[in-house]
Amino acid sequence: MEPTVDRELPVFPLGSVVLPGVVVPLRIFEDRYCTLATDLSAPDSDRRFSTVMIERGSEVGGSDVRADIGCILETVAIRQHPDGTWDLAAAAISRMQVIRWLHDDPYPRAVTRPWPDDPGPEISRHDLSRLLESIRELCDGAAALGQAITLPDVARNSVSGALWKLCASLPMADLDRYRVLSAPSVEMRFDLLGGLVRQQLELLELISRQGHNPNG
C-alpha cells in the first residue's frame, strides 16, 4: 500500500477515467508531455506520475478543468520515435487525491496524496459472486442486442481488485466511472457498481420490450 504522504508529481490529464490495475497506453506528441516523457525516461527517475480526468476542455493545448481524484501511475515501457514523439505504457498502481495544483510549466504538476480505502465492512466472496451473476446477466442481454462485453477473470483478485477490473470492463459513462473511482470505501464502491449494473439491466429490459412491441 502507498504511504499516505503528500508528494509532488507530474500530472497527465486525460479525457477518460483511469482505474487502479489498468495499464494505460499513451501516444505523446504535445511538447509539454514530450518533456515529461524525457524526464520519466531519465536514469534517476522513479518513473512515476499521475493522471486525472479532464472535466471540461481538451487533452491538447491546456485551459482544461481537471478532477481532483485520480491515479498514481508507474511507467512500465517508454520509447522515443525519430520524430520526437513517444510511446509510453504505465500501470495505475493506486488512487490519489490532488491537494494543490502547481504551475503547468513545463508540464502540469500537483501536490498529491495517496488515497487508500476507508475502513469499513468487508465484502465477502459470496457478495461478489452475486454481483458477478448480475454482470453475467448484463453481458448476456448486451450480446442479444449485438453488443459484446468481455467479463474479466477475477477469481484470483481480492474483492477490491475485482471491483476495479469489473468497473474497467463494463460500458459506462466516464462520470459514472469517476463516481466509482471516488467512492471512499470498498463497500461504497460495491454498492455503487451494483446499482449501475442494475440500471443497465433495466435499460436492456426496456429496449428488449420495445423491440418486441410492434406498436413501438
C-alpha positions, 0 to 999 in steps of 0.5 A: 500500500502507498504511504499516505504522504503528500508528494509532488508529481507530474500530472497527465490529464486525460479525457477518460477515467483511469482505474487502479490495475489498468495499464494505460497506453499513451501516444505523446506528441504535445511538447509539454508531455514530450518533456515529461516523457524525457524526464520519466525516461531519465536514469534517476527517475522513479518513473512515476506520475499521475493522471486525472480526468479532464472535466471540461476542455481538451487533452491538447493545448491546456485551459482544461478543468481537471478532477481532483481524484485520480491515479498514481501511475508507474511507467512500465515501457517508454520509447522515443520515435525519430520524430520526437514523439513517444510511446509510453505504457504505465500501470495505475498502481493506486488512487490519489487525491490532488491537494494543490495544483502547481504551475503547468510549466513545463508540464502540469504538476500537483501536490498529491496524496495517496488515497487508500480505502476507508475502513469499513465492512468487508465484502465477502466472496459470496457478495461478489459472486452475486454481483458477478451473476448480475454482470453475467446477466448484463453481458448476456442481454448486451450480446442479444442486442449485438453488443459484446462485453468481455467479463474479466477473470477475477477469481484470483483478485481480492474483492477490491481488485475485482471491483476495479477490473469489473468497473474497467470492463463494463460500458459506462459513462466516464462520470459514472466511472469517476463516481466509482473511482471516488467512492471512499470505501470498498463497500461504497464502491460495491454498492455503487457498481451494483446499482449501475449494473442494475440500471443497465439491466433495466435499460436492456429490459426496456429496449428488449420490450420495445423491440418486441412491441410492434406498436413501438 
